[in-house]
Amino acid sequence: MQELRSQPIGIFDSGVGGLTIAKAIVNALPNENLIYYGDTAHLPYGDKSQHTIQAYTLSICDFLVKQQCKTIVIACNSASAAASQLVHEKYPDVSIINVIDPMIDYFKLHGDNYKKTGLIATKHTVSSNIYQNKFKLANIPTQLLAMATPLLVPLIEFGYSNSHILDEVISDYLDSCVIADINALILGCTHYPIIKTKFHQFFEKKAITNIDIIDATTLVPAYVRSSLVARDLLNNDASPYRKFLVSDYTDSFAEVATLFFGDDIKLELQTL
Ligand code: DGL
């Protein structure tokens, strides 16, 4: 049994975005071994077709299943939207957690507090209508106003997270009437929590104080924990390993990974 418990949690994204989820999982479950896969050779996912995102997602899941991950976290909204169902069909016995359903569950509980909510995400996530469809299916009373914000991921990946260019881009997007008069904003891309303070600053500057900015980092770890508890697979290793694999080495990935996990991490190149 201990052998099963020490199998890693597998987490993946197109790039650095999923590190926000990985960090939250490590904080909640510090004794777990972890493999993170950043598909940096293929980012951004959000501008690609559903077929292409599905192909990338399947090959990463194949790899993580071969690594005997006890739970796989699709730490990417675009991949969750494009391929969640597909990977569940391919691996019905593997615990696979996406980043969209926990948000839907959150709104099932708290939707009454939010009349109008903005959703910003990649082109793929927005055009898939997955949030809108799931809100409808769950009878969530919140009106969801969705807007694609495709410039944010490249700016984050190319190291512009602290730049005034990013401020301009955020202002341009959020000033849009598409998401006017909202009282919550869903960050529907796992890259966006990296620049969460920028969104807060935007609203502060406008003296808008009644907006909740919600992202999956606060929601997903509980799902991972429940999945492990339900199968009696919580690990108690005092010095767990954390592996960071990328399909292409990028400075920005190394920087953000170091920022989140400290200097001692080593990036390994792993093409699939
Ligand atoms: N972080 C991802 C998401 O949540 C992917 C962004 C991208 O590669 O376009 O959608």
py3Dmol code that shows the C-alpha trace and the ligand (Angstrom):
import py3Dmol

protein = """\
ATOM      1  CA  MET A   1       0.000   0.000   0.000  1.00  0.00           C
ATOM      2  CA  GLN A   2       2.824   2.437   0.847  1.00  0.00           C
ATOM      3  CA  GLU A   3       4.095   1.928  -2.666  1.00  0.00           C
ATOM      4  CA  LEU A   4       0.788   3.126  -4.094  1.00  0.00           C
ATOM      5  CA  ARG A   5       0.684   6.085  -1.714  1.00  0.00           C
ATOM      6  CA  SER A   6       4.106   7.285  -2.786  1.00  0.00           C
ATOM      7  CA  GLN A   7       3.165   7.373  -6.469  1.00  0.00           C
ATOM      8  CA  PRO A   8       3.282  10.969  -7.689  1.00  0.00           C
ATOM      9  CA  ILE A   9       0.498  13.402  -8.481  1.00  0.00           C
ATOM     10  CA  GLY A  10       0.848  14.395 -12.155  1.00  0.00           C
ATOM     11  CA  ILE A  11       0.056  17.999 -13.066  1.00  0.00           C
ATOM     12  CA  PHE A  12       0.311  19.612 -16.478  1.00  0.00           C
ATOM     13  CA  ASP A  13      -0.294  22.766 -18.459  1.00  0.00           C
ATOM     14  CA  SER A  14       0.993  24.345 -21.656  1.00  0.00           C
ATOM     15  CA  GLY A  15       3.573  26.297 -19.655  1.00  0.00           C
ATOM     16  CA  VAL A  16       3.958  28.139 -16.361  1.00  0.00           C
ATOM     17  CA  GLY A  17       0.233  28.587 -15.682  1.00  0.00           C
ATOM     18  CA  GLY A  18      -0.255  25.196 -14.078  1.00  0.00           C
ATOM     19  CA  LEU A  19       2.497  26.024 -11.604  1.00  0.00           C
ATOM     20  CA  THR A  20      -0.076  28.198  -9.799  1.00  0.00           C
ATOM     21  CA  ILE A  21      -2.171  25.075  -9.267  1.00  0.00           C
ATOM     22  CA  ALA A  22       0.884  22.930  -8.480  1.00  0.00           C
ATOM     23  CA  LYS A  23       2.001  25.393  -5.802  1.00  0.00           C
ATOM     24  CA  ALA A  24      -1.451  25.398  -4.219  1.00  0.00           C
ATOM     25  CA  ILE A  25      -1.482  21.583  -4.215  1.00  0.00           C
ATOM     26  CA  VAL A  26       1.986  21.443  -2.632  1.00  0.00           C
ATOM     27  CA  ASN A  27       0.872  23.909   0.059  1.00  0.00           C
ATOM     28  CA  ALA A  28      -2.189  21.804   0.835  1.00  0.00           C
ATOM     29  CA  LEU A  29      -0.487  18.423   0.472  1.00  0.00           C
ATOM     30  CA  PRO A  30       3.196  18.945   1.308  1.00  0.00           C
ATOM     31  CA  ASN A  31       4.034  15.250   1.627  1.00  0.00           C
ATOM     32  CA  GLU A  32       3.080  14.270  -1.903  1.00  0.00           C
ATOM     33  CA  ASN A  33       5.489  13.426  -4.694  1.00  0.00           C
ATOM     34  CA  LEU A  34       4.810  15.424  -7.809  1.00  0.00           C
ATOM     35  CA  ILE A  35       5.552  15.432 -11.524  1.00  0.00           C
ATOM     36  CA  TYR A  36       4.830  18.662 -13.361  1.00  0.00           C
ATOM     37  CA  TYR A  37       4.800  18.723 -17.144  1.00  0.00           C
ATOM     38  CA  GLY A  38       4.928  22.069 -18.978  1.00  0.00           C
ATOM     39  CA  ASP A  39       4.296  21.659 -22.683  1.00  0.00           C
ATOM     40  CA  THR A  40       6.321  24.753 -23.508  1.00  0.00           C
ATOM     41  CA  ALA A  41       7.089  23.596 -27.046  1.00  0.00           C
ATOM     42  CA  HIS A  42       3.386  23.863 -27.903  1.00  0.00           C
ATOM     43  CA  LEU A  43       2.158  26.913 -26.022  1.00  0.00           C
ATOM     44  CA  PRO A  44      -0.096  28.781 -26.200  1.00  0.00           C
ATOM     45  CA  TYR A  45      -2.787  26.098 -26.227  1.00  0.00           C
ATOM     46  CA  GLY A  46      -5.576  28.640 -26.149  1.00  0.00           C
ATOM     47  CA  ASP A  47      -5.156  29.693 -29.775  1.00  0.00           C
ATOM     48  CA  LYS A  48      -5.090  26.122 -31.107  1.00  0.00           C
ATOM     49  CA  SER A  49      -7.929  24.001 -32.456  1.00  0.00           C
ATOM     50  CA  GLN A  50      -9.779  21.551 -30.254  1.00  0.00           C
ATOM     51  CA  HIS A  51      -8.279  18.657 -32.187  1.00  0.00           C
ATOM     52  CA  THR A  52      -4.721  19.842 -31.598  1.00  0.00           C
ATOM     53  CA  ILE A  53      -5.257  20.529 -27.880  1.00  0.00           C
ATOM     54  CA  GLN A  54      -6.805  17.066 -27.551  1.00  0.00           C
ATOM     55  CA  ALA A  55      -3.770  15.459 -29.173  1.00  0.00           C
ATOM     56  CA  TYR A  56      -1.346  17.282 -26.825  1.00  0.00           C
ATOM     57  CA  THR A  57      -3.472  16.480 -23.776  1.00  0.00           C
ATOM     58  CA  LEU A  58      -3.765  12.796 -24.643  1.00  0.00           C
ATOM     59  CA  SER A  59      -0.061  12.356 -25.148  1.00  0.00           C
ATOM     60  CA  ILE A  60       0.746  14.066 -21.819  1.00  0.00           C
ATOM     61  CA  CYS A  61      -1.871  11.944 -20.014  1.00  0.00           C
ATOM     62  CA  ASP A  62      -0.426   8.795 -21.649  1.00  0.00           C
ATOM     63  CA  PHE A  63       2.969   9.805 -20.301  1.00  0.00           C
ATOM     64  CA  LEU A  64       1.692  10.583 -16.781  1.00  0.00           C
ATOM     65  CA  VAL A  65      -0.234   7.308 -16.659  1.00  0.00           C
ATOM     66  CA  LYS A  66       2.988   5.490 -17.606  1.00  0.00           C
ATOM     67  CA  GLN A  67       4.692   7.333 -14.726  1.00  0.00           C
ATOM     68  CA  GLN A  68       2.004   5.706 -12.531  1.00  0.00           C
ATOM     69  CA  CYS A  69       0.563   8.978 -11.292  1.00  0.00           C
ATOM     70  CA  LYS A  70      -2.118   8.264  -8.711  1.00  0.00           C
ATOM     71  CA  THR A  71      -4.018  11.398  -9.708  1.00  0.00           C
ATOM     72  CA  ILE A  72      -3.664  13.590 -12.782  1.00  0.00           C
ATOM     73  CA  VAL A  73      -4.540  17.281 -12.641  1.00  0.00           C
ATOM     74  CA  ILE A  74      -5.280  19.007 -15.935  1.00  0.00           C
ATOM     75  CA  ALA A  75      -4.032  22.378 -14.693  1.00  0.00           C
ATOM     76  CA  CYS A  76      -5.137  24.160 -17.845  1.00  0.00           C
ATOM     77  CA  ASN A  77      -8.583  25.470 -18.694  1.00  0.00           C
ATOM     78  CA  SER A  78      -8.049  25.133 -22.434  1.00  0.00           C
ATOM     79  CA  ALA A  79      -7.066  21.461 -22.116  1.00  0.00           C
ATOM     80  CA  SER A  80      -9.861  20.887 -19.578  1.00  0.00           C
ATOM     81  CA  ALA A  81     -12.369  22.360 -22.044  1.00  0.00           C
ATOM     82  CA  ALA A  82     -11.033  20.532 -25.091  1.00  0.00           C
ATOM     83  CA  ALA A  83     -10.124  17.130 -23.738  1.00  0.00           C
ATOM     84  CA  SER A  84     -11.406  16.397 -20.235  1.00  0.00           C
ATOM     85  CA  GLN A  85     -14.149  14.105 -21.481  1.00  0.00           C
ATOM     86  CA  LEU A  86     -11.816  12.368 -23.891  1.00  0.00           C
ATOM     87  CA  VAL A  87      -9.224  11.500 -21.243  1.00  0.00           C
ATOM     88  CA  HIS A  88     -11.931  10.259 -18.870  1.00  0.00           C
ATOM     89  CA  GLU A  89     -13.145   7.956 -21.640  1.00  0.00           C
ATOM     90  CA  LYS A  90      -9.633   6.729 -22.359  1.00  0.00           C
ATOM     91  CA  TYR A  91      -8.707   6.274 -18.689  1.00  0.00           C
ATOM     92  CA  PRO A  92     -11.949   5.521 -16.837  1.00  0.00           C
ATOM     93  CA  ASP A  93     -10.044   4.071 -13.870  1.00  0.00           C
ATOM     94  CA  VAL A  94      -7.602   6.924 -13.407  1.00  0.00           C
ATOM     95  CA  SER A  95      -8.435   9.828 -11.096  1.00  0.00           C
ATOM     96  CA  ILE A  96      -8.313  12.877 -13.382  1.00  0.00           C
ATOM     97  CA  ILE A  97      -9.208  16.324 -12.048  1.00  0.00           C
ATOM     98  CA  ASN A  98      -9.768  19.335 -14.267  1.00  0.00           C
ATOM     99  CA  VAL A  99      -9.791  23.020 -13.291  1.00  0.00           C
ATOM    100  CA  ILE A 100     -13.274  23.890 -14.545  1.00  0.00           C
ATOM    101  CA  ASP A 101     -15.580  21.622 -12.520  1.00  0.00           C
ATOM    102  CA  PRO A 102     -14.353  22.910  -9.126  1.00  0.00           C
ATOM    103  CA  MET A 103     -15.284  26.436 -10.297  1.00  0.00           C
ATOM    104  CA  ILE A 104     -18.733  25.229 -11.360  1.00  0.00           C
ATOM    105  CA  ASP A 105     -19.189  23.623  -7.923  1.00  0.00           C
ATOM    106  CA  TYR A 106     -18.139  26.900  -6.293  1.00  0.00           C
ATOM    107  CA  PHE A 107     -20.832  28.761  -8.200  1.00  0.00           C
ATOM    108  CA  LYS A 108     -23.405  26.074  -7.392  1.00  0.00           C
ATOM    109  CA  LEU A 109     -22.829  27.023  -3.751  1.00  0.00           C
ATOM    110  CA  HIS A 110     -22.243  30.765  -4.072  1.00  0.00           C
ATOM    111  CA  GLY A 111     -23.950  31.724  -7.335  1.00  0.00           C
ATOM    112  CA  ASP A 112     -26.699  33.587  -5.451  1.00  0.00           C
ATOM    113  CA  ASN A 113     -24.085  36.128  -4.367  1.00  0.00           C
ATOM    114  CA  TYR A 114     -23.113  36.967  -7.920  1.00  0.00           C
ATOM    115  CA  LYS A 115     -25.610  38.541 -10.267  1.00  0.00           C
ATOM    116  CA  LYS A 116     -23.194  39.192 -13.127  1.00  0.00           C
ATOM    117  CA  THR A 117     -19.805  37.533 -13.364  1.00  0.00           C
ATOM    118  CA  GLY A 118     -17.058  38.117 -15.895  1.00  0.00           C
ATOM    119  CA  LEU A 119     -15.025  35.243 -17.270  1.00  0.00           C
ATOM    120  CA  ILE A 120     -11.691  35.949 -18.883  1.00  0.00           C
ATOM    121  CA  ALA A 121      -9.894  33.057 -20.517  1.00  0.00           C
ATOM    122  CA  THR A 122      -8.171  31.894 -23.679  1.00  0.00           C
ATOM    123  CA  LYS A 123      -9.871  31.957 -27.054  1.00  0.00           C
ATOM    124  CA  HIS A 124     -10.403  28.223 -26.944  1.00  0.00           C
ATOM    125  CA  THR A 125     -11.963  28.181 -23.464  1.00  0.00           C
ATOM    126  CA  VAL A 126     -14.317  31.048 -24.294  1.00  0.00           C
ATOM    127  CA  SER A 127     -15.381  29.767 -27.697  1.00  0.00           C
ATOM    128  CA  SER A 128     -15.945  26.250 -26.332  1.00  0.00           C
ATOM    129  CA  ASN A 129     -18.750  27.766 -24.170  1.00  0.00           C
ATOM    130  CA  ILE A 130     -17.901  25.172 -21.552  1.00  0.00           C
ATOM    131  CA  TYR A 131     -18.434  27.478 -18.559  1.00  0.00           C
ATOM    132  CA  GLN A 132     -21.652  28.874 -19.999  1.00  0.00           C
ATOM    133  CA  ASN A 133     -22.994  25.375 -20.731  1.00  0.00           C
ATOM    134  CA  LYS A 134     -22.080  24.021 -17.317  1.00  0.00           C
ATOM    135  CA  PHE A 135     -23.611  27.071 -15.583  1.00  0.00           C
ATOM    136  CA  LYS A 136     -26.835  26.434 -17.494  1.00  0.00           C
ATOM    137  CA  LEU A 137     -26.856  22.710 -16.775  1.00  0.00           C
ATOM    138  CA  ALA A 138     -26.371  23.362 -13.065  1.00  0.00           C
ATOM    139  CA  ASN A 139     -29.057  26.094 -13.019  1.00  0.00           C
ATOM    140  CA  ILE A 140     -26.607  28.619 -11.625  1.00  0.00           C
ATOM    141  CA  PRO A 141     -28.463  31.952 -11.404  1.00  0.00           C
ATOM    142  CA  THR A 142     -25.394  34.056 -12.272  1.00  0.00           C
ATOM    143  CA  GLN A 143     -25.224  35.747 -15.656  1.00  0.00           C
ATOM    144  CA  LEU A 144     -21.848  34.891 -17.147  1.00  0.00           C
ATOM    145  CA  LEU A 145     -20.151  37.384 -19.470  1.00  0.00           C
ATOM    146  CA  ALA A 146     -17.191  35.793 -21.203  1.00  0.00           C
ATOM    147  CA  MET A 147     -14.306  37.464 -22.974  1.00  0.00           C
ATOM    148  CA  ALA A 148     -11.201  36.003 -24.599  1.00  0.00           C
ATOM    149  CA  THR A 149      -7.993  37.725 -23.479  1.00  0.00           C
ATOM    150  CA  PRO A 150      -5.421  36.013 -25.697  1.00  0.00           C
ATOM    151  CA  LEU A 151      -2.549  38.495 -25.223  1.00  0.00           C
ATOM    152  CA  LEU A 152      -2.149  37.704 -21.531  1.00  0.00           C
ATOM    153  CA  VAL A 153      -0.560  34.240 -21.826  1.00  0.00           C
ATOM    154  CA  PRO A 154       2.196  35.282 -24.271  1.00  0.00           C
ATOM    155  CA  LEU A 155       2.993  38.347 -22.116  1.00  0.00           C
ATOM    156  CA  ILE A 156       3.284  36.157 -19.014  1.00  0.00           C
ATOM    157  CA  GLU A 157       5.293  33.471 -20.813  1.00  0.00           C
ATOM    158  CA  PHE A 158       7.669  36.052 -22.301  1.00  0.00           C
ATOM    159  CA  GLY A 159       8.386  37.609 -18.903  1.00  0.00           C
ATOM    160  CA  TYR A 160       6.196  40.752 -19.027  1.00  0.00           C
ATOM    161  CA  SER A 161       4.257  40.025 -15.822  1.00  0.00           C
ATOM    162  CA  ASN A 162       5.483  43.208 -14.128  1.00  0.00           C
ATOM    163  CA  SER A 163       5.456  45.506 -17.127  1.00  0.00           C
ATOM    164  CA  HIS A 164       3.394  48.593 -17.923  1.00  0.00           C
ATOM    165  CA  ILE A 165       2.577  46.930 -21.259  1.00  0.00           C
ATOM    166  CA  LEU A 166       0.640  44.333 -19.297  1.00  0.00           C
ATOM    167  CA  ASP A 167      -1.180  47.126 -17.392  1.00  0.00           C
ATOM    168  CA  GLU A 168      -2.228  48.651 -20.715  1.00  0.00           C
ATOM    169  CA  VAL A 169      -3.426  45.351 -22.094  1.00  0.00           C
ATOM    170  CA  ILE A 170      -5.395  44.553 -18.931  1.00  0.00           C
ATOM    171  CA  SER A 171      -7.014  48.005 -18.977  1.00  0.00           C
ATOM    172  CA  ASP A 172      -7.924  47.607 -22.597  1.00  0.00           C
ATOM    173  CA  TYR A 173      -9.554  44.229 -21.974  1.00  0.00           C
ATOM    174  CA  LEU A 174     -11.304  45.035 -18.695  1.00  0.00           C
ATOM    175  CA  ASP A 175     -12.589  48.421 -19.833  1.00  0.00           C
ATOM    176  CA  SER A 176     -14.522  46.571 -22.475  1.00  0.00           C
ATOM    177  CA  CYS A 177     -18.270  46.778 -22.201  1.00  0.00           C
ATOM    178  CA  VAL A 178     -18.447  43.003 -22.762  1.00  0.00           C
ATOM    179  CA  ILE A 179     -17.854  42.439 -19.061  1.00  0.00           C
ATOM    180  CA  ALA A 180     -19.293  45.654 -17.601  1.00  0.00           C
ATOM    181  CA  ASP A 181     -21.060  45.856 -14.205  1.00  0.00           C
ATOM    182  CA  ILE A 182     -19.804  42.563 -12.879  1.00  0.00           C
ATOM    183  CA  ASN A 183     -19.415  41.724  -9.194  1.00  0.00           C
ATOM    184  CA  ALA A 184     -17.049  38.808  -9.708  1.00  0.00           C
ATOM    185  CA  LEU A 185     -14.323  37.993 -12.197  1.00  0.00           C
ATOM    186  CA  ILE A 186     -13.335  34.396 -12.909  1.00  0.00           C
ATOM    187  CA  LEU A 187      -9.714  33.985 -13.964  1.00  0.00           C
ATOM    188  CA  GLY A 188     -10.460  31.161 -16.401  1.00  0.00           C
ATOM    189  CA  CYS A 189      -6.854  30.496 -17.322  1.00  0.00           C
ATOM    190  CA  THR A 190      -4.318  29.103 -14.898  1.00  0.00           C
ATOM    191  CA  HIS A 191      -1.717  31.622 -16.070  1.00  0.00           C
ATOM    192  CA  TYR A 192      -3.757  34.553 -14.766  1.00  0.00           C
ATOM    193  CA  PRO A 193      -3.265  34.057 -10.992  1.00  0.00           C
ATOM    194  CA  ILE A 194       0.410  34.927 -11.641  1.00  0.00           C
ATOM    195  CA  ILE A 195      -0.771  38.476 -12.436  1.00  0.00           C
ATOM    196  CA  LYS A 196      -3.684  38.582  -9.990  1.00  0.00           C
ATOM    197  CA  THR A 197      -2.386  41.740  -8.290  1.00  0.00           C
ATOM    198  CA  LYS A 198      -2.580  43.506 -11.670  1.00  0.00           C
ATOM    199  CA  PHE A 199      -6.323  42.797 -11.824  1.00  0.00           C
ATOM    200  CA  HIS A 200      -6.752  44.051  -8.251  1.00  0.00           C
ATOM    201  CA  GLN A 201      -4.798  47.203  -9.121  1.00  0.00           C
ATOM    202  CA  PHE A 202      -6.980  47.794 -12.169  1.00  0.00           C
ATOM    203  CA  PHE A 203     -10.173  47.722 -10.091  1.00  0.00           C
ATOM    204  CA  GLU A 204      -8.603  49.701  -7.221  1.00  0.00           C
ATOM    205  CA  LYS A 205      -7.609  52.470  -9.612  1.00  0.00           C
ATOM    206  CA  LYS A 206     -11.230  52.719 -10.708  1.00  0.00           C
ATOM    207  CA  ALA A 207     -12.342  52.684  -7.061  1.00  0.00           C
ATOM    208  CA  ILE A 208     -14.335  49.516  -7.748  1.00  0.00           C
ATOM    209  CA  THR A 209     -14.186  47.613  -4.483  1.00  0.00           C
ATOM    210  CA  ASN A 210     -17.018  45.133  -4.684  1.00  0.00           C
ATOM    211  CA  ILE A 211     -15.488  42.620  -7.121  1.00  0.00           C
ATOM    212  CA  ASP A 212     -14.374  39.138  -6.106  1.00  0.00           C
ATOM    213  CA  ILE A 213     -11.559  37.813  -8.264  1.00  0.00           C
ATOM    214  CA  ILE A 214     -11.879  34.047  -8.234  1.00  0.00           C
ATOM    215  CA  ASP A 215      -9.438  31.475  -9.555  1.00  0.00           C
ATOM    216  CA  ALA A 216      -9.049  27.718  -9.382  1.00  0.00           C
ATOM    217  CA  THR A 217      -5.925  27.696  -7.185  1.00  0.00           C
ATOM    218  CA  THR A 218      -8.072  28.041  -4.073  1.00  0.00           C
ATOM    219  CA  LEU A 219     -10.492  25.328  -5.188  1.00  0.00           C
ATOM    220  CA  VAL A 220      -8.571  22.464  -6.825  1.00  0.00           C
ATOM    221  CA  PRO A 221      -6.410  21.220  -3.894  1.00  0.00           C
ATOM    222  CA  ALA A 222      -9.499  20.100  -1.948  1.00  0.00           C
ATOM    223  CA  TYR A 223     -10.543  17.934  -4.919  1.00  0.00           C
ATOM    224  CA  VAL A 224      -7.114  16.337  -5.073  1.00  0.00           C
ATOM    225  CA  ARG A 225      -7.191  15.675  -1.349  1.00  0.00           C
ATOM    226  CA  SER A 226     -10.691  14.119  -1.460  1.00  0.00           C
ATOM    227  CA  SER A 227      -9.699  11.898  -4.346  1.00  0.00           C
ATOM    228  CA  LEU A 228      -6.663  10.645  -2.400  1.00  0.00           C
ATOM    229  CA  VAL A 229      -8.534  10.260   0.889  1.00  0.00           C
ATOM    230  CA  ALA A 230     -11.331   8.315  -0.811  1.00  0.00           C
ATOM    231  CA  ARG A 231      -8.772   5.775  -2.075  1.00  0.00           C
ATOM    232  CA  ASP A 232      -6.659   5.844   1.098  1.00  0.00           C
ATOM    233  CA  LEU A 233      -3.728   7.146  -0.951  1.00  0.00           C
ATOM    234  CA  LEU A 234      -2.546  10.168   1.043  1.00  0.00           C
ATOM    235  CA  ASN A 235       1.229  10.074   1.274  1.00  0.00           C
ATOM    236  CA  ASN A 236       3.229  10.933   4.399  1.00  0.00           C
ATOM    237  CA  ASP A 237       6.719  11.215   2.944  1.00  0.00           C
ATOM    238  CA  ALA A 238       8.794  13.746   4.912  1.00  0.00           C
ATOM    239  CA  SER A 239      10.950  14.649   1.910  1.00  0.00           C
ATOM    240  CA  PRO A 240       8.890  14.132  -1.217  1.00  0.00           C
ATOM    241  CA  TYR A 241      10.355  14.655  -4.698  1.00  0.00           C
ATOM    242  CA  ARG A 242       9.152  17.248  -7.197  1.00  0.00           C
ATOM    243  CA  LYS A 243      10.032  16.810 -10.831  1.00  0.00           C
ATOM    244  CA  PHE A 244       9.620  19.561 -13.382  1.00  0.00           C
ATOM    245  CA  LEU A 245       9.584  18.441 -16.993  1.00  0.00           C
ATOM    246  CA  VAL A 246       9.246  20.647 -20.048  1.00  0.00           C
ATOM    247  CA  SER A 247       8.940  19.893 -23.739  1.00  0.00           C
ATOM    248  CA  ASP A 248      11.192  22.861 -24.495  1.00  0.00           C
ATOM    249  CA  TYR A 249      13.492  24.743 -22.177  1.00  0.00           C
ATOM    250  CA  THR A 250      12.509  28.404 -21.717  1.00  0.00           C
ATOM    251  CA  ASP A 251      14.043  31.015 -19.399  1.00  0.00           C
ATOM    252  CA  SER A 252      10.634  32.180 -18.348  1.00  0.00           C
ATOM    253  CA  PHE A 253       9.588  28.699 -17.241  1.00  0.00           C
ATOM    254  CA  ALA A 254      12.780  28.374 -15.207  1.00  0.00           C
ATOM    255  CA  GLU A 255      12.188  31.805 -13.634  1.00  0.00           C
ATOM    256  CA  VAL A 256       8.581  31.235 -12.646  1.00  0.00           C
ATOM    257  CA  ALA A 257       9.250  27.691 -11.421  1.00  0.00           C
ATOM    258  CA  THR A 258      12.100  29.029  -9.255  1.00  0.00           C
ATOM    259  CA  LEU A 259       9.870  31.817  -7.971  1.00  0.00           C
ATOM    260  CA  PHE A 260       7.252  29.279  -6.872  1.00  0.00           C
ATOM    261  CA  PHE A 261       9.421  26.378  -5.754  1.00  0.00           C
ATOM    262  CA  GLY A 262      12.849  27.808  -4.890  1.00  0.00           C
ATOM    263  CA  ASP A 263      16.316  27.640  -6.365  1.00  0.00           C
ATOM    264  CA  ASP A 264      16.869  23.950  -5.959  1.00  0.00           C
ATOM    265  CA  ILE A 265      14.529  22.817  -8.733  1.00  0.00           C
ATOM    266  CA  LYS A 266      15.964  21.231 -11.830  1.00  0.00           C
ATOM    267  CA  LEU A 267      14.182  21.362 -15.167  1.00  0.00           C
ATOM    268  CA  GLU A 268      14.315  18.236 -17.288  1.00  0.00           C
ATOM    269  CA  LEU A 269      13.659  18.167 -20.978  1.00  0.00           C
ATOM    270  CA  GLN A 270      11.074  15.526 -21.886  1.00  0.00           C
ATOM    271  CA  THR A 271       9.705  15.333 -25.388  1.00  0.00           C
ATOM    272  CA  LEU A 272       6.725  13.062 -25.922  1.00  0.00           C
TER     273      LEU A 272
END
"""
ligand_1 = """\
10
DGL
N -2.967 27.993 -18.723
C -3.789 27.507 -19.754
C -5.249 27.701 -19.545
O -5.666 27.651 -18.396
C -3.284 27.565 -21.170
C -2.974 28.875 -21.732
C -2.436 28.750 -23.143
O -1.486 27.977 -23.336
O -3.005 29.392 -24.024
O -6.019 27.830 -20.458
"""
view = py3Dmol.view(width=600, height=400)
view.addModel(protein, "pdb")
view.setStyle({"model": 0}, {"cartoon": {"style": "trace"}})
view.addModel(ligand_1, "xyz")
view.setStyle({"model": 1}, {"stick": {}})
view.zoomTo()
view.show()
